Amino acid sequence: MIITPSSSVAGHRTLKTFGLVKGNTIRARHLGKDILAVFKNVVGGEIEEYTKMMAEAREQAIDRMIAEALKLG
């Protein structure tokens, strides 16, 4: 099974489409880290803790989409 956000994959023929899958996640950080992020927001720049949290959440959501796709087919 090839899992892709595209309707076609070069070099492969689509035999069956199973439909849309979703993967959601919500993350929360430690209050102390949130307070530090507020200070970082005031002076400007990247909030590295939030960037890391977003990347982790994205990876978990993708893992959940793959698991849901495998259940479908």
N, C-alpha and C positions, 0 to 999 in steps of 0.2 A: 504494500500500500504506500502510495506517495501522498504525503500531506502537504498541500500548497495553498496559498491564497489566490492562486491564478486559476483560470478556467482551462489552461492547457500547459503542458510541459514539453519542451522541445525534445524530440526523439522518442516520445511515448504517445500511445493512443489511449484516450480516455474511454474506459469500458463502462464505468458507473460513477455517478456523482452522488454523494451521500447527503450533501446539504451543508448548511451553516453549523459551525460549532462555536462555542463561546468559552472563554476562560477569564474569570474575574478574580480579583484579589484586592483587598484593602489592607494597608499597612499603617501602623502607628509607631511612633518613636517615643523614646523616653522623654519625659517632661524637661529634664535638664538639657537635652540636646535640642529640643524645640526652643528653649529660651536662648541658647547660643545661636540658633538659626535666626531668631528675631534680631539680635545684634548684628549679625552678618548682613541681614537684609537692609539695615539702616545704613551701613557703610558701603554696601554694594558688593557685587561679586557672586561667584557660584557658591551655592549652599551644598557642599559636597555630601553631607549626610543625606539630604533629600535626593540628590542625584543617584547615590548608591541605593537608596530605598526604592526609587523608581525603577532602576535596572533590575533589582531583585524581584520586584512585583511583576515586571514584564516577563521575566524568565518563568516565574511560577504560573502566570496566566498562559503562557505558551505551552508549558507542560500539561496544564489542565485541558487545553484545547486538543492536544495530541491524544490524551487519555480519552476524551469524549469522542474523538474521531475513531479511535480504535474500537470503542464500544459499538459504534454505528456499523462498522463493517469489518 
